[in-house]
Amino acid sequence: MTLALHGGTPVRSAPWPAWPPPLDAAQRALVTEVLESGLWGATQGGSAVTDLVAAFARRSGVPYGVAVGNATLGLFAALRGLGVGRGDEVIVPAYTFVASATAVLLAGATPVIADVNPVDLHLSPEAVEAALTSRTAAIMPVHLAGSPADMDPLNALAARHGLVVVEDAAQAHGATYKGRPVGGLGDAGVYSFQASKAMTAGEGGLIVCRDEATYEAIWSVCNLGRKRGGQWYGHPTIGWNLRLTEIQAALLLPWLDRLDAEIDHRESFCTAAEHALTAQPWKPHDGEPVGAGPAGGSEGTGAGSGVRDGESADVGSASDRGSVGVRPACGGGPSDVRLPYGRELPVSVVPQPPGTTRDSRHLLMLRLHMPVDREFLLAAMVAEGVPLDAGYPPLGTFAALAREGARAEPCPAAEAAAQEVVWVRQSMLMDDPRHAVHLAEALSKVLAAMPPRAQA
Ligand SMILES: *Cc1c(COP(=O)(O)O)cnc(C)c1O
């Protein structure tokens, strides 16, 4: 089959659903009400921000919340409100959006970049332990792609060492860990409403927390150092105006009523995608089907099960896997690069961390188990009508962070992920789950035509 990149017929020509989804009637009504009221700002007495904050805190299982202009500022405000600042180190995962680290810089503290678990790609407690110094003040677990970080070991570690825990829940509205909502598991949790996120007002953010004094402090950071209930022009501490508008809150408040249905939809798509990847008759370069060989073929699937599917048996060390192009061939002889995947599927879904009870499915992360020329893969998938995201470079590779004093620990798992992991975007997960086969078909077609990376 000729690749669409080379003039062939694309696997899919229909567009994927747009993000954000169209306004619903409740959003339209509330936004109109707010616009016509003239109460657009959060200090004019309108109720949308207050209601949004209360609803989010309730959903997060905690009493308090503060709405902010975006999650970068929210992470900053949470750290500052919790007393983290100059001279302090904050441990962040190596596989995350850059804002996790730049928020630490904004607070005047030093980001320390620690590796992720090689299987689920969430912050590794062992790596955190190894990165501790006498200056460590906080840990920032990220609920990556909508699945919760394994919080119990991280919280236990933080308690042992007297550290603050700020959850970066920017991607995980509605996710739960052992039945408990993310955001309410640490000292503070921060959601994002930026345009790409599972709930959006174009921009926006929200901090939730359990402790009253923490709430007062964070509120003050976000409100120019005022004291709640105190004088308007009294500023006992230093703070800034970081507030969300009523107009943004009016877009978000009604969204909470459909969030769970949207998560369920994306979950169905992800389950269908995992089944499609398993059922796909993968063909190696020489055209012989693989995946059901004597070594067990498509072992370990179970969509959304949180099971570390087959990877624990085969993953070896992530650093081995990171050096793409030298991965031992499984199906053929030791130097057989034409049959790179006899024992397992060439593509698998990155499993959820232990303890996941609800994954909000912000992104579906896929790991490629064969050496690929990533640029070719990504371009070819776009041409097939099934665009994938390249995902994050490891934070430790950003020179700009290093120039600001960020320290990177060894991060072989994040480096491997940067080579092997690609993402299916949230908007695509909102499509009809029956179309998840397009993903498997396009990947199969492109991987079969993939030039060996060694020659790329
Ligand atoms: C989007 C995102 C942020 C930043 O959120 P903004 O609202 O854009 O500032 C922080 N961390 C993670 C993991 C994100 O995905």
The ligand as an ORCA input file, in Angstrom:
! r2SCAN-3c Opt
* xyz 0 1
  C      -1.173     22.833     30.426
  C      -0.264     22.431     31.516
  C       0.247     23.361     32.434
  C       0.040     24.838     32.298
  O      -1.279     25.211     32.235
  P      -1.656     26.670     31.706
  O      -3.060     26.859     32.130
  O      -1.481     26.649     30.227
  O      -0.726     27.646     32.353
  C       1.030     22.891     33.469
  N       1.323     21.588     33.588
  C       0.852     20.681     32.727
  C       1.203     19.245     32.936
  C       0.069     21.068     31.649
  O      -0.358     20.151     30.786
*
